[in-house]
Amino acid sequence: MEPCWIGSFPRHCVPFPNLLPTLTQIKAASVKLGLISNGYGDFQFANLQALCIDHLFDEILISEWEELRKPDPAIFHRALKKLGVEADSALFVGDHPENDVRASRAVGMKAIWKRNELFDQGVEVEADACMDDLSEILGWLLPSPRQA
């Protein structure tokens, strides 16, 4: 039997600042977007729907549905294959130093660490870049007007 809070959790999801406008801009630029999440399939997908971002992703891989969990390299390889993208052309953004940053870099992707207060205390994160706000991704993915 699932805990009673599971069903109501999506009504209380709070996105990181600039989540929706950032993803919308990336999608408008025809950049392929994938999401890898550890967790229960229906629960995680309901949260993505509650945040109104599920439609922005070309592929969504949730560990329960994939029968794989980050940091297993196989889930990253599966996402790359589904997106039709080579690892050296992919950028992974995550907030977990091991499961996101180190794991994606281990398969050849570039990784940006979204700083996270849970890991900010003395943890050394070997990322290609670090960011505090999701909108900083745009500088990595989209050319500035001067470069276009």
C-alpha positions as CSV (number, residue, x, y, z in Angstrom):
1,M,0.0,0.0,0.0
2,E,1.4,3.4,-1.0
3,P,1.8,6.2,1.6
4,C,-1.1,8.7,1.5
5,W,1.2,11.6,0.5
6,I,2.2,10.0,-2.8
7,G,-1.0,10.9,-4.5
8,S,-1.0,14.5,-3.4
9,F,2.7,15.2,-3.9
10,P,2.4,16.5,-7.4
11,R,0.1,19.3,-6.2
12,H,3.0,20.6,-4.1
13,C,5.9,20.4,-6.6
14,V,8.0,23.5,-6.7
15,P,10.2,24.0,-9.7
16,F,13.7,25.5,-9.7
17,P,13.6,29.2,-10.7
18,N,13.5,29.7,-14.5
19,L,12.8,26.0,-15.2
20,L,9.9,26.4,-17.6
21,P,11.3,29.4,-19.6
22,T,14.7,27.8,-19.9
23,L,13.3,24.5,-21.1
24,T,10.9,26.3,-23.5
25,Q,13.8,28.3,-25.0
26,I,15.9,25.2,-25.5
27,K,13.0,23.3,-27.1
28,A,12.3,26.3,-29.4
29,A,15.9,26.1,-30.6
30,S,15.3,22.5,-31.7
31,V,17.8,21.1,-29.2
32,K,16.9,17.5,-28.2
33,L,16.0,17.2,-24.6
34,G,16.1,14.1,-22.5
35,L,15.5,13.5,-18.8
36,I,16.8,10.7,-16.6
37,S,15.3,10.4,-13.2
38,N,15.7,7.8,-10.4
39,G,12.4,6.9,-8.8
40,Y,9.0,5.3,-9.3
41,G,7.7,5.8,-12.8
42,D,4.1,7.0,-12.3
43,F,5.1,9.1,-9.3
44,Q,8.0,10.9,-11.2
45,F,6.0,11.3,-14.3
46,A,3.1,12.9,-12.4
47,N,5.5,15.4,-10.9
48,L,6.8,16.3,-14.4
49,Q,3.2,16.8,-15.5
50,A,2.4,18.9,-12.5
51,L,5.4,21.1,-13.3
52,C,4.0,21.4,-16.9
53,I,7.3,20.2,-18.4
54,D,6.7,16.7,-19.6
55,H,5.8,17.7,-23.1
56,L,9.2,19.5,-23.6
57,F,11.2,16.3,-23.5
58,D,11.9,14.1,-26.5
59,E,12.7,11.2,-24.2
60,I,12.0,10.6,-20.5
61,L,13.7,7.7,-18.7
62,I,12.6,6.9,-15.2
63,S,14.5,4.2,-13.3
64,E,11.6,2.1,-12.4
65,W,10.4,1.9,-16.0
66,E,13.9,1.4,-17.4
67,E,14.9,-1.2,-14.7
68,L,18.1,0.8,-14.4
69,R,19.2,3.5,-12.0
70,K,21.7,6.3,-12.2
71,P,24.7,6.1,-11.8
72,D,24.6,2.9,-13.9
73,P,26.2,3.9,-17.3
74,A,23.6,1.8,-19.1
75,I,20.8,4.3,-18.4
76,F,22.9,7.1,-19.9
77,H,23.7,5.0,-23.0
78,R,20.1,4.1,-23.4
79,A,19.1,7.8,-23.3
80,L,21.7,8.7,-25.8
81,K,20.6,6.0,-28.2
82,K,16.9,7.0,-27.9
83,L,17.8,10.6,-28.6
84,G,20.2,9.6,-31.5
85,V,23.0,11.6,-30.0
86,E,26.7,10.7,-29.4
87,A,28.0,11.1,-25.9
88,D,30.6,13.7,-26.9
89,S,27.7,15.9,-28.3
90,A,25.6,15.7,-25.2
91,L,25.4,17.9,-22.1
92,F,24.0,16.5,-18.8
93,V,22.7,18.8,-16.1
94,G,22.1,17.4,-12.7
95,D,22.3,18.2,-9.0
96,H,23.9,15.0,-7.6
97,P,27.7,14.9,-7.8
98,E,27.9,11.1,-8.2
99,N,24.6,10.0,-9.8
100,D,24.5,12.9,-12.3
101,V,27.9,14.6,-12.8
102,R,30.4,11.8,-12.3
103,A,28.2,9.2,-14.0
104,S,27.4,11.2,-17.1
105,R,31.1,12.3,-17.5
106,A,32.1,8.6,-17.2
107,V,30.2,7.8,-20.4
108,G,31.7,10.8,-22.3
109,M,29.1,13.5,-21.8
110,K,29.8,17.0,-20.6
111,A,28.3,17.7,-17.3
112,I,27.0,20.8,-15.5
113,W,26.4,20.6,-11.8
114,K,23.4,22.5,-10.6
115,R,24.7,23.5,-7.2
116,N,22.7,21.9,-4.4
117,E,22.8,22.8,-0.7
118,L,22.8,19.1,0.2
119,F,26.2,18.7,-1.4
120,D,27.6,22.2,-1.2
121,Q,29.4,21.6,2.1
122,G,33.0,20.6,1.2
123,V,32.2,18.2,-1.6
124,E,34.4,18.5,-4.6
125,V,32.5,18.1,-7.8
126,E,34.4,17.6,-11.0
127,A,32.0,19.1,-13.5
128,D,32.6,20.9,-16.8
129,A,30.8,23.8,-15.2
130,C,28.7,24.7,-12.2
131,M,25.6,26.8,-12.1
132,D,23.2,28.3,-9.6
133,D,20.3,29.1,-11.9
134,L,19.0,26.9,-14.7
135,S,19.0,29.8,-17.1
136,E,22.8,29.5,-17.2
137,I,22.3,26.4,-19.4
138,L,21.4,28.7,-22.3
139,G,24.9,30.0,-22.5
140,W,26.2,26.5,-23.1
141,L,23.5,25.4,-25.6
142,L,22.4,28.5,-27.5
143,P,24.7,30.9,-29.3
144,S,24.6,34.5,-28.1
145,P,23.3,37.1,-30.5
146,R,26.9,38.2,-31.2
147,Q,27.9,34.6,-32.2
148,A,24.9,33.9,-34.3
